[in-house]
Amino acid sequence: MSSNILMRNPYAMGGLALILFWVLVAAAAPLLAPFDPNAVMTPFQKPGALVQGSESARYWLGTDQLGRDVLSRVIWGSRTILLYAPLATLLAYAVGIAMGLVAGFHRGWTDTIFSLFSNIVLSFPVMILYVLIIAKFGPSGINILLAVVFVSAPGIMRIVRGLVLDLREQDYVSAARLRGENALYIMIVEILPNASGPLIVDGCLRVGYVAITIGMLGFLGLGLPPPNPDWGGMVADSRAVAVAFPHMVIFPCIAIASFVLGFNLLADGLRRAGLDGGS
Amino acid sequence: MSLLSIDHIEVRYGSQDGDVVAIKDVSLEIKAGETVGLVGESGCGKSTIALAIMDYLGSNGRLSAGTIRFDGRDISRLSVDDLQALRGGDVAMVYQEPFSALNPSMRIGDQLSEIPITHEGVDRDRAREAVTAALSDVQLTDSDRISRSFPHQLSGGQLQRVVIAMTLLGKPRLILMDEPTTALDPTVEAEIMDLIAELQRKTGVAILFISHNLALVHKICRRVSVMKDGVIVEEGDAATVYRTPGHPQTRLLLDAVPSLLTVPERSSSKPGETVINVSHVSKYYPIGEGRFGAAKTGMLVANEDISFTVQRGEKVAIVGESGGGKSTLAKMVMGLEIVSGGTILVAGQNVGSQLVSQRSPKSLRRIQMVFQNPGDTLNPSRKVGAQLSRVVKKLGSLEYRNDIGARVRELLGAVDLPPETVDRYPGTLSGGQRQRIAIARALAAEPDIIVADEPLSALDVSVQASIADIFRDLCDSSGLTLLFISHDLARVRQLADRVIVMESGRVVEQGPTEDIFAPPHHPYTARLIEAVPTIVSQEGRGISQ
């Protein structure tokens, strides 16, 4: 029934359409991109400028200060974000859910330690934490993933823990204990599925935040090493000439914004469909 | 002229599969100062009528036919301002859950003062006086303390009195009461019913009293209407309707009300060996968190020196008001809590200090539990079949484990549910159906003993009767031992062989059912018995059963 409500929510469907759009773009990048994203051609071309020595080929979104085609870089850049944002979010969820289940279900010292740890992490300004981690371990795909997990998991743990504290008191959990189920079974089968609604809603929002974070890390020069096209990195590279050539900055920004908006709209739709546990 | 006149109304709710007709061709008249009862099972549309009177049907509901007139004025034609003046002014409403009717972050006195201030435009001091008077009208004598309290600091009974005081402050001419006592303990329920009857006499306000319990309605209403599936199937003078019910639904509702006045036939239970022996059991809870070695500030006594035994094949009831420590006792027998002192022997084994996780599969199989709340007794995200087969797989005997599907169907049959139920999710089942499945789940372990914690109290009266029958049949046919907790003494009298009366964590009286119900009573038992609503005809004879 909730899926029906979702289908009829134009915002959620719009969000889903945006996400699907970027998935298709990323999947078909080699077919869609007119040029090699790293090929250096004519620098500082405005959007729509004709490619030299050609009657019809154009740089639809212009070229950057090094002469690379912005459209091709935006298209290829979608692959980066679509790989890293959901993957990092999933990993953070795996860790956060495991910690939250254990802390909420067993209470006691595990809970105290996990909660203390998460409070310490959550009390750091997020960006500084990212900069510290990436600066210490160096910018690479895997380090970005680990940094996102380290920063996001505590927040997820707190959500899960709160849900578990409520769910563990339900009678069906007592019934499971009365037939001798072990803690792992109870956590995975009896508790987790009933906590999944709010977690899916939060997950969608979080993919958006992680995408922004990856964009910001790229902008700060802590993203994926060049020359991989990465939307945040594109903005950073062209920042110095952005006043004269705004197209180099605007298009990657629109890409990030539409990607994040897609997930936010979907999350909002899921929430309206009652998936977050509200009525 | 009628104060409220409902004329052939129809209420529809829009849904994605088209309109659902909740109320069909319902007419109802309430004269000034009259108390009318509206009775039916849950889901029959009785609350919808109250909402329609308040023009409060929600965004997808609408009055699709007929008119509702209050004091001659058509409610659907009132302006927003007039409607606002009507609600909380001439027409007030009392809901089932007093706690959710009050703002949890406002002191009672401030909340109540708002009514005279907005409706009559009096100043704060005058409003205070009115509030104090209203609180004393509902027999809350300690009105200063009550005024200063927040809702969570008061008991359910006190809160419902506050809500009634709140409605009185608007000087209503009609009060709609939607199951106002269903969430309360029976003794508190009886007090509130007396209060409502007295206020009605004193103020002459008209009341529409909505309930699923005919016995309760009987206490205050001269006229009743019986509803089924959105239609009023019978209406008339209460005495006549109860004496000669004309519609099967009325008969059904009447039969469902258990009576204290009739003694059921008991199958002569042959006392077997002792299966549960509870001896000097106490349970204390430390007050205060105790994290990081913080001092525990005291002890809360949940149970104190409890002793009783249960023989094989017996049906034993533990009765008392909520907060009396009954559930804690059941949890200790089951191993969901451990005792602070004393011993609990189940089939000769001392299990009082063993949590379920420390108990052997054999002792888990021996004793199973049925819980109170049908809402959370089943895992909402798993199909019924999966939940039942898990128990068979885990605790069932070998012959059943070889064909789990057949065993699950057999279990569903034992609780009168069709085999197709295996593919349903709990969310698509009614409270009564879920409670049946919970019983089937307990049976799946092939237990000798079932402990049931208020298994009926969250259900409609008519559904209660059928679930009670299931318990009785199971015990009589298979020699199952039943230890059940209840606050419904009439039901206990119908079902139990022996009764244990608990007050504030202590056993005050125990013995065979007929001895407990025959005078002389312990004062506490007497109070519980008096609280049971019964239907007595004018000839002074119990009508039901």
Interface residues (C-beta under 8 A of the other chain):
Chain A: N4 I5 R8 T112 Q170 D171 Y172 S174 A175 R177 L178 R179 G180 E181 V189 E190 P193 N194 S196
Chain B: Q16 R291 F292 M334 G335 L336 V356 S357 R359 P361 L364 Q368 M369 F371 Q372 N373 D376 T377 L378 N379 P380 S381 R382 Q387 R390 V391 K394 L395 A438 R441 A445
